Amino acid sequence: MNALTPGADIDHRGTPFTEDLLHRLLTALHDPTTRQAHIGNARFDGVTFTGDARFHGATFTSNAQFDRARFETASRLGPLVCGERVVLDGAVFDQPVTVEMAARVVSCARTRCASTATLHMRYAEVDLRDAVLEYPVVVAARPDPFPSLHSDDPLSEAELSGRKPGVRLTSVGGVDAAHLALHTIDLSMCRFAGAIHLDQLRVDG
């Protein structure tokens, strides 16, 4: 990790991550100007996270990929800012979790929530296609930027400048909507084909 510099691409596919290892990785990518980790393209495919996956306001200028990652005991993922796509396809959340992300796209195709989950989003087009929701899951648009952990200032969202911060759901195809609740989410472009129990979908705002 000593060779890493802010803005570097990282590839940790298959790595088992403890909280301490993640903290050391983010420290190596620390940008003294923003006081946050600054990362290019990140690959965390197949990673197992033990403990919280607190990214402490890290900014990804490209994609952050967590395909098939497993969050065994994580109660939190984020907050983080991503200029492109956050990919959680096939990821598994074993414990109650809060996810905080500002990104262009958040893909949760085939994501499995084995306990309760709350997804606080900004800017994102969210794809829940074929997600498995075993317990209540809330997807909510956050009206204000996430707070910085190091100051009273909010996290910088410069990577998403020029975009509206509202959240759009693009698909719930194949989802059992009985456990799904949406708060202030744009459904105008959402694909509902293949979803079941849509009469139990809770929509607010």
Phi, psi and chi 1 to 4 in degrees:
 res  aa     phi    psi   chi1   chi2   chi3   chi4
   1 MET       -  -18.0  -67.0 -173.1 -171.5      -
   2 ASN   -63.0  -22.9  -67.2  -26.0      -      -
   3 ALA   -85.7   -6.6      -      -      -      -
   4 LEU   -74.9  145.3  -69.1  175.7      -      -
   5 THR  -131.6  156.6   57.4      -      -      -
   6 PRO   -54.3  136.0  -26.6   35.4      -      -
   7 GLY    92.1   -3.0      -      -      -      -
   8 ALA   -70.9  149.8      -      -      -      -
   9 ASP   -76.8  145.9  -66.7  -19.6      -      -
  10 ILE  -132.0  147.8   57.4  174.7      -      -
  11 ASP  -137.3  105.0 -172.2  -20.7      -      -
  12 HIS  -123.1   36.9  -72.1  -79.6      -      -
  13 ARG   -57.0  129.1  -76.7  175.6  -77.7 -174.6
  14 GLY    80.6    0.7      -      -      -      -
  15 THR   -78.2  132.2  -57.4      -      -      -
  16 PRO   -77.9  122.6   20.7  -23.2      -      -
  17 PHE  -108.7  122.7  -94.9   89.2      -      -
  18 THR   -90.9  168.7   61.6      -      -      -
  19 GLU   -59.4  -40.1  -74.9 -171.9   60.3      -
  20 ASP   -65.3  -42.8  178.5   66.5      -      -
  21 LEU   -64.8  -41.2 -179.8   57.8      -      -
  22 LEU   -63.6  -41.5  179.7   59.0      -      -
  23 HIS   -61.1  -42.0  175.9   73.0      -      -
  24 ARG   -66.7  -36.9  -73.0 -168.0  -75.0  127.8
  25 LEU   -63.8  -47.2  173.1   64.2      -      -
  26 LEU   -66.4  -34.2  -63.3  177.2      -      -
  27 THR   -63.8  -39.1  -61.7      -      -      -
  28 ALA   -65.7  -23.8      -      -      -      -
  29 LEU  -103.2   13.2  -66.1  159.9      -      -
  30 HIS   -65.4  128.7 -179.6  -93.1      -      -
  31 ASP   -98.0  113.3 -175.1  -22.2      -      -
  32 PRO   -64.0  -20.3   20.7  -31.2      -      -
  33 THR   -72.0  -46.3  -57.4      -      -      -
  34 THR   -95.2  -14.2   63.4      -      -      -
  35 ARG    65.2   22.4  -58.7  177.5   66.3 -172.8
  36 GLN  -129.9  162.3  -47.7  -69.9  -14.9      -
  37 ALA   -69.7  139.4      -      -      -      -
  38 HIS  -123.7  118.1 -177.7 -157.5      -      -
  39 ILE  -128.1  144.2  -54.3  165.7      -      -
  40 GLY   -80.7 -109.0      -      -      -      -
  41 ASN   -95.2  135.9 -171.4   67.9      -      -
  42 ALA  -126.1  134.6      -      -      -      -
  43 ARG  -118.1  113.5  -59.8  -66.9  -60.3  -90.9
  44 PHE  -120.1   28.8  -66.2  100.5      -      -
  45 ASP   -60.6  133.1  -50.7   12.9      -      -
  46 GLY    71.6    9.8      -      -      -      -
  47 VAL   -74.5  146.3  163.6      -      -      -
  48 THR  -108.9  121.3  -63.4      -      -      -
  49 PHE  -100.4  122.0  -70.9   92.0      -      -
  50 THR  -107.9  129.7   54.8      -      -      -
  51 GLY    85.8  177.8      -      -      -      -
  52 ASP   -66.8  146.8  -77.3  -15.5      -      -
  53 ALA  -102.6   63.9      -      -      -      -
  54 ARG   -81.4  112.3  -68.5 -178.6 -179.8  -90.9
  55 PHE   -91.4    2.5  -81.9   82.0      -      -
  56 HIS    51.1   39.3  -60.8  -69.8      -      -
  57 GLY    79.1   20.9      -      -      -      -
  58 ALA   -59.5  145.7      -      -      -      -
  59 THR  -110.9  127.5  -66.0      -      -      -
  60 PHE  -106.7  119.7  -61.5   81.1      -      -
  61 THR   -77.7  -22.3   55.8      -      -      -
  62 SER  -116.6 -126.5 -172.5      -      -      -
  63 ASN  -100.3  150.1  -60.8  -47.2      -      -
  64 ALA  -120.8  109.3      -      -      -      -
  65 GLN  -109.4  122.6  -62.2  179.7 -122.0      -
  66 PHE  -123.2   35.3  -62.4   88.5      -      -
  67 ASP   -54.0  128.8  -55.1   66.9      -      -
  68 ARG    59.3   18.9  -56.1  175.9  -50.6  -75.5
  69 ALA   -69.5  152.9      -      -      -      -
  70 ARG  -121.8  126.4 -169.7  170.3 -162.1  111.8
  71 PHE  -107.0   91.4  -60.7   84.5      -      -
  72 GLU   -70.6  -47.0  -71.9 -171.8  -18.1      -
  73 THR  -128.3   12.1   58.1      -      -      -
  74 ALA   -68.8  128.6      -      -      -      -
  75 SER   -98.3   -6.6   63.7      -      -      -
  76 ARG  -151.0  138.8 -173.7  172.6  -63.0  -86.7
  77 LEU  -127.2  116.2  171.7   56.2      -      -
  78 GLY   103.5 -168.6      -      -      -      -
  79 PRO   -74.5  151.5   28.4  -34.7      -      -
  80 LEU  -148.9  158.5   60.7   83.6      -      -
  81 VAL  -120.6  131.3  176.5      -      -      -
  82 CYS  -131.0  124.9 -176.3      -      -      -
  83 GLY   -72.2  -17.1      -      -      -      -
  84 GLU  -127.4 -113.5  -63.9  -62.7  -24.2      -
  85 ARG  -110.3  136.6  -64.5  170.8   57.3   89.3
  86 VAL  -102.5  121.4  177.7      -      -      -
  87 VAL  -111.8  115.3 -179.4      -      -      -
  88 LEU  -116.8   26.5  -71.7  160.0      -      -
  89 ASP   -60.7  125.5  -65.1   -7.7      -      -
  90 GLY    74.4    5.5      -      -      -      -
  91 ALA   -71.1  155.4      -      -      -      -
  92 VAL  -125.5  128.5  177.1      -      -      -
  93 PHE  -109.9  112.0  -66.7   91.7      -      -
  94 ASP   -84.8  -25.3  -72.7  -47.1      -      -
  95 GLN  -121.2  164.9  -59.5  -64.7  -35.5      -
  96 PRO   -54.8  133.7  -26.0   35.3      -      -
  97 VAL  -142.0  148.0   65.7      -      -      -
  98 THR  -114.6  126.2  -62.2      -      -      -
  99 VAL  -112.5  129.5  177.2      -      -      -
 100 GLU  -128.2  114.8  -63.0  177.0  -39.9      -
 101 MET  -145.6  139.9  -64.6  178.3  175.2      -
 102 ALA  -116.2  115.9      -      -      -      -
 103 ALA  -156.6  162.5      -      -      -      -
 104 ARG   -70.2  -42.8  -68.3  178.4 -176.1  -90.5
 105 VAL  -139.2  137.6  174.6      -      -      -
 106 VAL  -125.2  111.9  177.0      -      -      -
 107 SER  -100.5  119.7 -179.5      -      -      -
 108 CYS  -120.0   36.9  -63.8      -      -      -
 109 ALA   -63.8  125.3      -      -      -      -
 110 ARG    65.3   14.2  -56.6  177.9  -51.6  -76.5
 111 THR   -64.7  139.9  -60.4      -      -      -
 112 ARG  -114.8  123.3  179.0  179.4  170.1 -138.4
 113 CYS  -106.5  104.4  -66.7      -      -      -
 114 ALA   -87.0    4.4      -      -      -      -
 115 SER  -152.0 -172.3 -170.8      -      -      -
 116 THR   -67.0  151.9   57.5      -      -      -
 117 ALA  -149.3  144.1      -      -      -      -
 118 THR  -125.9  123.2  -59.2      -      -      -
 119 LEU  -110.2  108.0  -78.1   61.5      -      -
 120 HIS   -94.4  120.1  -69.6  -63.8      -      -
 121 MET  -125.8  154.7  -59.2  -71.1  169.4      -
 122 ARG  -136.9  141.0  -75.7  175.3   58.0   76.1
 123 TYR    71.8  -19.2  -62.7   95.3      -      -
 124 ALA   -81.3  148.3      -      -      -      -
 125 GLU   -92.1  117.9  -65.6 -177.7   -4.4      -
 126 VAL  -106.8  127.0 -179.8      -      -      -
 127 ASP  -111.5  114.3 -177.3   -1.6      -      -
 128 LEU  -106.2   20.5  -68.0  176.7      -      -
 129 ARG   -53.5  124.4  175.8  172.0   29.0   98.0
 130 ASP    62.5   18.2  -64.7  -37.8      -      -
 131 ALA   -65.8  146.3      -      -      -      -
 132 VAL  -106.9  111.9  179.0      -      -      -
 133 LEU  -112.1  101.0  -46.7 -180.0      -      -
 134 GLU   -85.7  -19.7  -60.9 -179.2   19.3      -
 135 TYR  -136.9  171.2  -72.4   82.6      -      -
 136 PRO   -56.7  132.8  -28.6   36.8      -      -
 137 VAL  -127.5  129.8  171.5      -      -      -
 138 VAL  -111.2  129.9  176.3      -      -      -
 139 VAL  -113.6  119.1 -178.5      -      -      -
 140 ALA  -131.7  138.3      -      -      -      -
 141 ALA   -81.4  125.4      -      -      -      -
 142 ARG   -89.0  125.9 -177.3 -176.3  172.3   94.3
 143 PRO   -73.5  -26.4   25.3  -33.3      -      -
 144 ASP  -119.6  154.6  -57.8  -49.0      -      -
 145 PRO   -59.2  153.7  -24.0   34.1      -      -
 146 PHE   -68.7  143.6  -60.5  108.9      -      -
 147 PRO   -72.8  147.9   27.2  -34.3      -      -
 148 SER   -74.7  145.7  170.4      -      -      -
 149 LEU   -81.4  -10.9  -61.5  179.6      -      -
 150 HIS  -110.4   -4.9  -58.6  -68.0      -      -
 151 SER  -160.5  179.1   71.6      -      -      -
 152 ASP   -80.8   -8.9  -66.2  -29.2      -      -
 153 ASP   -77.3  147.9  -62.8  -31.8      -      -
 154 PRO   -72.4  162.9   26.7  -34.3      -      -
 155 LEU   -61.6  142.7  -70.0 -177.8      -      -
 156 SER   -69.9  134.6  170.6      -      -      -
 157 GLU  -117.9   32.6  -62.8  176.5  -18.6      -
 158 ALA   -58.0  -32.1      -      -      -      -
 159 GLU   -64.8  -16.7  -61.7  -65.3  -29.5      -
 160 LEU  -115.6   15.9  -61.9  162.7      -      -
 161 SER   -60.5  142.5   62.3      -      -      -
 162 GLY    91.1   -9.5      -      -      -      -
 163 ARG  -102.2  151.6  -65.1  176.7   62.9   87.0
 164 LYS   -78.6  139.8  -65.8 -178.9  179.0  179.5
 165 PRO   -78.3   -0.2   27.7  -35.1      -      -
 166 GLY   -66.1  161.6      -      -      -      -
 167 VAL  -114.4  134.9  176.5      -      -      -
 168 ARG  -119.5  130.9  -62.6  153.4  -61.5  -76.5
 169 LEU   -93.0  125.2 -172.6   62.0      -      -
 170 THR   -98.7  -25.7   59.6      -      -      -
 171 SER  -161.6  138.9  178.1      -      -      -
 172 VAL  -125.9   22.3  -70.7      -      -      -
 173 GLY   -56.9  129.9      -      -      -      -
 174 GLY    81.5    4.6      -      -      -      -
 175 VAL   -96.2  140.3  172.9      -      -      -
 176 ASP   -83.3  105.0 -175.8  -18.4      -      -
 177 ALA   -79.3    2.7      -      -      -      -
 178 ALA   -61.8  -28.7      -      -      -      -
 179 HIS  -102.3    8.4  -72.0  -53.3      -      -
 180 LEU  -103.3  132.7 -178.1   60.6      -      -
 181 ALA  -128.0  136.0      -      -      -      -
 182 LEU  -120.3  133.0  -53.4  173.3      -      -
 183 HIS  -124.2  116.1  179.8   66.8      -      -
 184 THR    56.2   50.2  -38.6      -      -      -
 185 ILE  -113.5  135.4  -57.9  -64.5      -      -
 186 ASP   -78.5  118.9 -177.4   -9.3      -      -
 187 LEU  -107.4   10.0  -61.1  175.7      -      -
 188 SER   -64.9  -25.5   60.7      -      -      -
 189 MET  -112.3   12.8  -58.7  -63.3  -69.8      -
 190 CYS   -78.7  138.6 -173.9      -      -      -
 191 ARG   -94.6  121.8  -66.3  177.0   59.1   88.6
 192 PHE  -104.6   -8.0  -67.0   95.2      -      -
 193 ALA   -57.6  129.3      -      -      -      -
 194 GLY    92.7  -11.5      -      -      -      -
 195 ALA   -76.6  152.4      -      -      -      -
 196 ILE  -121.8  161.0   61.9  173.1      -      -
 197 HIS    57.0   37.5  -63.9  140.8      -      -
 198 LEU   -64.6  -23.0  -75.9  171.5      -      -
 199 ASP   -67.3  -15.9   58.8  -41.5      -      -
 200 GLN  -101.4    0.5  -61.7  179.2   48.1      -
 201 LEU   -65.4  129.5  173.9   65.8      -      -
 202 ARG  -101.1  123.3  -74.5  155.3  -70.3  172.5
 203 VAL  -123.8  128.4 -180.0      -      -      -
 204 ASP  -132.9  129.8  177.2   26.2      -      -
 205 GLY    84.6      -      -      -      -      -
